[in-house]
Amino acid sequence: MAQNRAPATPKDPGSNSQDGKALVVCFGEMLIDFVPTVNGVSLAEAPAFKKAPGGAPANVAVGVSRLGGSSAFIGKLGDDEFGHMLDDILKQNSVDNSGVRFDAYARTALAFVTLRSDGEREFLFFRHPSADMLLKESELEINTLKKAKVFHYGSISLISEPCRSAHIAALKVVKTSGGILSYDPNLRLALWPSAEAAKEGIMSIWDQADVIKISEDEIVFLTGGDDPHDDNVVLKKLFHPNLKLLVVTEGSHGCRYYTKVKSIRLNASTLDLMRSL
């Protein structure tokens, strides 16, 4: 995300009913990424870092708004300079921020991230705990959740309490209100107590999702090492009966998606063409 829009008044949670756009509500972490000022180095080798807004759910909220949709973000930030900067970015991008809460005693989450010359990503997180981990069920913006046509979330908010309970409560509100549940596991093993805890946590809400986006690496992790390119692996181990759509991302090669009746592969050139239309 980048601060490249003029400031705008945050949207009212009910604006989707006024402008005819379906409201996409994104839940979870919003943080500051620090990335090296040069490419292809490890964190230790980086001569300097530049800050950038991050957090997968918040990125989706901004992306939806930039594409002309209606979006909201629900999460918690530190009552600090970084937290207020991130909140301003939501407003500048016309994302409804009525569900954002601030914590006076915990800092906004920070992450140092780099793409090394060997192609591997390297992460170093500062969350001990960070404000996003401390969102309480009582702090949820219920009216916004009830208006969500799509509720998008990851798994990081499931790692610890009280945010886990807030996440589960939000799922129930949206499901009861008829919204679509969209799940991006966004595996970050370094944040979980163990690999076993990560798998258990991610799968604990798997069967509730209507839409799931998953990477090939995440397929390998969740299936215990099975071939991520095998359609039978995906359909037998990851496609649950209530799922409407499962998307598998394949990096520069494109993606493939599965429904109850078909599976289709889209290469990168096809995706580029679709984005240009």
Wavefront OBJ file of the C-alpha trace (Angstrom):
o trace
v 0.000 0.000 0.000
v 1.150 3.522 -0.637
v -0.040 6.942 0.397
v -0.930 8.205 -3.044
v -4.496 9.466 -2.647
v -5.892 12.686 -1.352
v -7.443 12.422 2.127
v -11.056 11.343 2.090
v -13.786 11.084 4.641
v -14.102 7.469 5.837
v -17.136 5.673 4.484
v -20.163 5.047 6.590
v -20.621 1.299 7.257
v -24.002 1.431 5.603
v -22.752 3.135 2.460
v -22.924 -0.114 0.489
v -26.718 0.071 0.600
v -26.617 3.651 -0.613
v -24.277 3.293 -3.593
v -25.262 -0.250 -4.554
v -21.817 -1.721 -3.852
v -21.375 -4.848 -1.780
v -19.414 -4.097 1.385
v -16.219 -6.134 1.858
v -15.152 -6.146 5.512
v -11.552 -7.180 6.221
v -10.520 -8.332 9.680
v -7.129 -8.801 11.306
v -3.692 -7.265 11.354
v -2.419 -3.985 9.986
v 1.234 -3.221 10.579
v 4.393 -1.500 9.419
v 6.710 -3.470 7.126
v 10.341 -2.419 7.051
v 11.975 -3.482 3.786
v 15.633 -3.091 2.742
v 16.526 -0.147 0.535
v 18.427 -2.553 -1.754
v 17.238 -5.819 -3.284
v 18.445 -9.362 -2.774
v 20.037 -9.066 0.658
v 19.379 -10.687 4.006
v 18.046 -8.628 6.888
v 21.505 -8.627 8.453
v 23.099 -7.394 5.215
v 20.579 -4.605 4.579
v 22.271 -1.184 4.800
v 18.983 0.578 5.632
v 15.223 0.046 5.653
v 12.188 1.971 4.457
v 8.768 1.675 6.057
v 5.660 0.537 4.191
v 2.081 -0.138 5.334
v 1.343 -3.855 5.526
v -0.887 -6.584 6.864
v -2.677 -8.909 4.431
v -6.282 -8.117 5.506
v -5.657 -4.359 5.408
v -4.031 -4.699 1.986
v -7.194 -6.358 0.685
v -9.387 -3.587 2.114
v -7.311 -0.919 0.359
v -7.181 -2.957 -2.852
v -10.960 -3.352 -2.964
v -11.452 0.378 -2.499
v -8.883 1.288 -5.165
v -10.674 -1.008 -7.607
v -13.863 0.970 -7.040
v -15.472 -1.265 -4.424
v -16.729 -0.565 -0.921
v -14.561 -1.840 1.927
v -14.053 -1.612 5.680
v -11.279 -2.701 8.029
v -11.706 -4.036 11.558
v -8.643 -4.361 13.756
v -6.553 -2.790 16.490
v -3.574 -0.449 16.281
v -1.263 1.033 18.855
v -2.069 4.532 20.044
v 1.267 5.645 18.597
v 2.631 7.447 15.545
v 2.645 4.319 13.395
v -0.884 3.379 14.419
v -2.313 6.769 13.531
v -0.345 6.793 10.281
v -1.948 3.494 9.272
v -5.399 4.726 10.229
v -4.856 7.804 8.071
v -3.912 5.572 5.139
v -7.230 3.772 5.454
v -9.046 7.103 5.348
v -6.968 8.358 2.447
v -7.976 5.254 0.504
v -11.704 5.621 1.318
v -11.761 2.522 3.538
v -14.339 2.631 6.325
v -12.272 2.742 9.530
v -15.134 2.784 12.047
v -14.008 -0.662 13.232
v -10.455 0.435 14.057
v -9.575 0.520 17.750
v -6.472 1.925 19.472
v -4.575 0.454 22.414
v -2.765 2.856 24.723
v -0.572 0.128 26.238
v 0.549 -1.919 23.216
v 2.473 -0.828 20.156
v 1.549 -1.166 16.503
v 3.027 -4.372 15.063
v 6.290 -4.158 13.113
v 7.803 -6.612 10.638
v 11.169 -6.585 8.899
v 10.952 -8.471 5.609
v 13.292 -9.091 2.694
v 13.536 -11.190 -0.468
v 17.034 -12.654 -0.485
v 19.100 -13.359 -3.596
v 18.261 -17.092 -3.279
v 14.552 -16.266 -3.707
v 13.626 -16.993 -0.102
v 11.718 -14.477 1.994
v 12.983 -13.622 5.459
v 10.783 -12.224 8.228
v 11.460 -10.750 11.650
v 8.357 -9.780 13.642
v 7.952 -7.512 16.672
v 4.703 -8.494 18.434
v 5.193 -8.977 22.200
v 2.243 -8.489 22.164
v 1.299 -5.933 19.532
v -2.008 -4.080 19.532
v -3.601 -6.229 16.802
v -3.372 -9.271 19.094
v -5.419 -7.521 21.794
v -8.688 -6.743 19.992
v -11.572 -7.844 22.240
v -14.963 -9.199 21.264
v -16.571 -6.263 23.094
v -14.702 -3.865 20.751
v -16.129 -5.281 17.518
v -18.088 -2.919 15.258
v -21.180 -5.144 15.061
v -23.179 -2.920 12.697
v -20.391 -3.061 10.126
v -20.158 -6.839 10.427
v -23.901 -7.235 9.915
v -23.694 -5.228 6.683
v -20.791 -7.248 5.253
v -21.520 -8.973 1.959
v -18.033 -10.472 2.133
v -15.969 -10.973 5.291
v -12.280 -11.503 4.533
v -9.717 -12.682 7.102
v -6.530 -14.654 7.682
v -5.196 -16.954 10.387
v -2.791 -14.657 12.256
v -5.687 -13.288 14.320
v -6.292 -16.852 15.581
v -2.904 -17.223 17.268
v -3.694 -15.790 20.690
v -6.405 -14.368 22.919
v -8.306 -12.125 23.107
v -8.152 -11.613 19.331
v -8.999 -15.249 18.596
v -12.316 -14.969 20.439
v -13.053 -11.676 18.683
v -12.364 -13.345 15.332
v -14.686 -16.286 16.047
v -17.422 -13.925 17.246
v -17.103 -11.807 14.087
v -17.411 -14.926 11.909
v -20.655 -15.852 13.628
v -22.149 -12.383 13.193
v -21.400 -12.302 9.466
v -22.557 -15.882 8.888
v -25.829 -15.227 10.712
v -26.327 -12.087 8.614
v -25.888 -13.995 5.371
v -22.414 -12.761 4.411
v -19.798 -14.708 2.460
v -16.736 -15.853 4.433
v -13.434 -15.434 2.564
v -10.314 -17.054 4.080
v -6.646 -16.514 3.230
v -4.614 -18.632 5.708
v -1.506 -16.499 5.078
v 0.786 -18.935 6.900
v 3.494 -17.271 8.995
v 5.070 -20.104 10.958
v 7.369 -17.789 12.910
v 4.359 -16.281 14.683
v 2.897 -19.577 15.925
v 4.127 -21.488 18.988
v 4.773 -24.546 16.781
v 4.010 -26.005 13.361
v 1.416 -28.265 14.970
v -0.325 -25.276 16.562
v -0.311 -23.473 13.210
v -1.930 -26.370 11.378
v -4.516 -26.885 14.108
v -5.325 -23.173 14.264
v -5.641 -22.742 10.511
v -7.836 -25.805 10.118
v -10.024 -24.953 13.129
v -12.147 -22.609 10.994
v -11.495 -24.201 7.589
v -14.952 -25.747 7.201
v -16.714 -22.436 7.829
v -15.294 -20.598 4.813
v -17.226 -20.119 1.568
v -14.112 -19.008 -0.340
v -10.485 -19.976 0.375
v -7.287 -18.667 -1.223
v -4.228 -20.821 -0.615
v -0.660 -21.067 -1.914
v 1.188 -24.171 -3.048
v 3.494 -23.990 -0.009
v 0.438 -23.902 2.258
v -0.983 -26.995 0.532
v 2.250 -28.865 1.259
v 2.156 -27.742 4.887
v -1.511 -28.537 5.544
v -1.475 -31.931 3.790
v 1.735 -33.134 5.373
v 3.893 -32.958 2.254
v 1.546 -33.990 -0.546
v 2.011 -32.815 -4.128
v 0.446 -29.328 -4.371
v -0.077 -29.744 -8.133
v -2.252 -32.841 -7.749
v -5.926 -31.943 -8.163
v -6.949 -35.013 -6.186
v -4.923 -33.850 -3.188
v -6.667 -30.485 -3.230
v -10.157 -31.896 -3.776
v -9.921 -34.753 -1.270
v -8.015 -33.039 1.537
v -8.873 -29.354 1.304
v -12.168 -28.908 -0.545
v -14.915 -29.225 2.080
v -18.640 -29.789 1.278
v -19.773 -26.218 1.963
v -16.958 -24.557 0.030
v -17.998 -22.549 -3.044
v -14.568 -21.631 -4.405
v -10.976 -22.660 -3.695
v -8.197 -20.661 -5.389
v -4.612 -21.936 -5.483
v -2.015 -19.288 -6.314
v 1.056 -20.367 -8.273
v 3.197 -17.246 -8.177
v 4.414 -16.122 -11.597
v 2.706 -19.111 -13.216
v -0.807 -17.828 -12.424
v -3.408 -19.722 -10.429
v -6.009 -22.450 -10.579
v -9.430 -22.574 -9.008
v -11.867 -25.254 -7.981
v -15.632 -25.310 -7.557
v -17.924 -28.241 -6.831
v -18.282 -28.955 -10.540
v -15.048 -27.900 -12.248
v -11.428 -26.842 -11.973
v -9.720 -24.301 -14.222
v -6.116 -23.147 -14.557
v -5.312 -19.540 -15.457
v -1.773 -18.712 -16.528
v -0.129 -15.400 -15.782
v -0.742 -13.977 -19.265
v -4.467 -14.683 -18.971
v -4.598 -12.965 -15.593
v -2.744 -9.946 -17.007
v -5.280 -9.752 -19.841
v -8.203 -9.934 -17.396
v -6.703 -7.147 -15.270
v -6.396 -4.920 -18.333
v -10.059 -5.269 -19.336
l 1 2 3 4 5 6 7 8 9 10 11 12 13 14 15 16 17 18 19 20 21 22 23 24 25 26 27 28 29 30 31 32 33 34 35 36 37 38 39 40 41 42 43 44 45 46 47 48 49 50 51 52 53 54 55 56 57 58 59 60 61 62 63 64 65 66 67 68 69 70 71 72 73 74 75 76 77 78 79 80 81 82 83 84 85 86 87 88 89 90 91 92 93 94 95 96 97 98 99 100 101 102 103 104 105 106 107 108 109 110 111 112 113 114 115 116 117 118 119 120 121 122 123 124 125 126 127 128 129 130 131 132 133 134 135 136 137 138 139 140 141 142 143 144 145 146 147 148 149 150 151 152 153 154 155 156 157 158 159 160 161 162 163 164 165 166 167 168 169 170 171 172 173 174 175 176 177 178 179 180 181 182 183 184 185 186 187 188 189 190 191 192 193 194 195 196 197 198 199 200 201 202 203 204 205 206 207 208 209 210 211 212 213 214 215 216 217 218 219 220 221 222 223 224 225 226 227 228 229 230 231 232 233 234 235 236 237 238 239 240 241 242 243 244 245 246 247 248 249 250 251 252 253 254 255 256 257 258 259 260 261 262 263 264 265 266 267 268 269 270 271 272 273 274 275 276 277
